Amino acid sequence: MADKNNVRIHIGTGRKAPSEIRVTAADAAGYFKHKRSKKMKVLLINGSPKANGCTARALKEVETALQKEGIETETIHVGNKDVRGCIACGSCSKTGKCVFNDIVNETAVKFEEADGLVIGSPVYYASANGTLVSFLDRLFYSTSFSKKMKVGASVVSCRRGGNTATFDELNKYFTISQMPVVSSKYWNMVHGFTAEDVEKDLEGLQTMRVLGRNMAFLIKAISLAKAEYGLPENEEVRCFTSFPDGL
Ligand SMILES: Cc1cc2nc3c(=O)[nH]c(=O)nc-3n(C[C@H](O)[C@H](O)[C@H](O)COP(=O)(O)O)c2cc1C
């Protein structure tokens, strides 16, 4: 029987059937601490041209919540950079990186190491900021490393409207990449024209804190599940149906 001093844990390696051993609660704590010895990390992307605007304020709230849960964070300011769009040259399919060696390739190295990604954008004409879209198209298209079970969340900031369309737009980068999308208690949005406005959006800020805590939990849960069960299997043959028969 498992009680608080004497517990049963499963030691699993990848997809093999796990074996069960009986250990003390102290040993079990040590085992899971060992499993979690690598610090978990989340990258936060600020897609606004403003370093200290509304998007930055929202991201800060998520970041602080993540840090309180023991997650390492790094914020990358993308919206103020000169980022061109994808030119569909196909070079990345051979090299695994974008032909334009800029912040996209710099971020790719960090993204590969990270356990989670938070994308923040101001709403521009009911869509994500153009610089951010160019960045994300190239980041996701050019990188061949697996993003499976890295978690993702998007955060949007608008003065008045277009927030849910932008939220949907950004979440699509995750759902095409086998990345579970972390949710909060409302859609991840704040309202304002300045960071001071966002300060008054108490519900928006609370949504960000809940998001940060949920993301931390999910990252830890996925890490334990990976150790216990391994990642879901990939199919060997990748179907890529583009109707080559022209029908
Ligand atoms: C080019 C441009 C387009 C915008 N379009 C919208 C819009 O469609 N809906 C909206 O509510 N706010 C719109 N805004 C306002 C910003 O989305 C809003 O102020 C946002 O919170 C700014 O975030 P930031 O301070 O992080 O840049 C627009 C702002 C700019 C500069």
The ligand as an SDF file (V2000), in Angstrom:
LIG
                    3D

 31 33  0  0  0  0  0  0  0  0999 V2000
   -0.9290   49.8430  -37.3190 C   0  0  0  0  0  0  0  0  0  0  0  0
   -1.8160   49.6350  -36.1220 C   0  0  0  0  0  0  0  0  0  0  0  0
   -3.0020   48.9500  -36.2570 C   0  0  0  0  0  0  0  0  0  0  0  0
   -3.8320   48.7240  -35.1490 C   0  0  0  0  0  0  0  0  0  0  0  0
   -4.9810   48.0070  -35.3030 N   0  0  0  0  0  0  0  0  0  0  0  0
   -5.7670   47.7830  -34.2360 C   0  0  0  0  0  0  0  0  0  0  0  0
   -6.9520   46.9940  -34.3660 C   0  0  0  0  0  0  0  0  0  0  0  0
   -7.2780   46.4630  -35.4100 O   0  0  0  0  0  0  0  0  0  0  0  0
   -7.7200   46.8310  -33.2470 N   0  0  0  0  0  0  0  0  0  0  0  0
   -7.4020   47.4030  -32.0520 C   0  0  0  0  0  0  0  0  0  0  0  0
   -8.1400   47.2500  -31.1060 O   0  0  0  0  0  0  0  0  0  0  0  0
   -6.2600   48.1070  -31.8890 N   0  0  0  0  0  0  0  0  0  0  0  0
   -5.4390   48.3020  -32.9550 C   0  0  0  0  0  0  0  0  0  0  0  0
   -4.2760   49.0080  -32.7800 N   0  0  0  0  0  0  0  0  0  0  0  0
   -3.8760   49.4080  -31.4160 C   0  0  0  0  0  0  0  0  0  0  0  0
   -2.9360   48.3830  -30.7720 C   0  0  0  0  0  0  0  0  0  0  0  0
   -3.2670   47.0750  -31.0960 O   0  0  0  0  0  0  0  0  0  0  0  0
   -3.0010   48.4670  -29.2540 C   0  0  0  0  0  0  0  0  0  0  0  0
   -2.8110   49.7740  -28.8310 O   0  0  0  0  0  0  0  0  0  0  0  0
   -2.0180   47.5330  -28.5840 C   0  0  0  0  0  0  0  0  0  0  0  0
   -2.3940   47.3490  -27.2600 O   0  0  0  0  0  0  0  0  0  0  0  0
   -0.6040   48.0800  -28.6350 C   0  0  0  0  0  0  0  0  0  0  0  0
    0.2940   47.1580  -28.0400 O   0  0  0  0  0  0  0  0  0  0  0  0
    1.8530   47.5210  -27.8180 P   0  0  0  0  0  0  0  0  0  0  0  0
    1.8780   48.6780  -26.8940 O   0  0  0  0  0  0  0  0  0  0  0  0
    2.4510   46.3060  -27.2460 O   0  0  0  0  0  0  0  0  0  0  0  0
    2.4110   47.8220  -29.1830 O   0  0  0  0  0  0  0  0  0  0  0  0
   -3.4550   49.2450  -33.8830 C   0  0  0  0  0  0  0  0  0  0  0  0
   -2.2330   49.9320  -33.7450 C   0  0  0  0  0  0  0  0  0  0  0  0
   -1.4290   50.1360  -34.8450 C   0  0  0  0  0  0  0  0  0  0  0  0
   -0.1050   50.8640  -34.6700 C   0  0  0  0  0  0  0  0  0  0  0  0
  1  2  1  0
  2  3  1  0
  2 30  2  0
  3  4  2  0
  4  5  1  0
  4 28  1  0
  5  6  2  0
  6  7  1  0
  6 13  1  0
  7  8  2  0
  7  9  1  0
  9 10  1  0
 10 11  2  0
 10 12  1  0
 12 13  2  0
 13 14  1  0
 14 15  1  0
 14 28  1  0
 15 16  1  0
 16 17  1  0
 16 18  1  0
 18 19  1  0
 18 20  1  0
 20 21  1  0
 20 22  1  0
 22 23  1  0
 23 24  1  0
 24 25  2  0
 24 26  1  0
 24 27  1  0
 28 29  2  0
 29 30  1  0
 30 31  1  0
M  END
$$$$
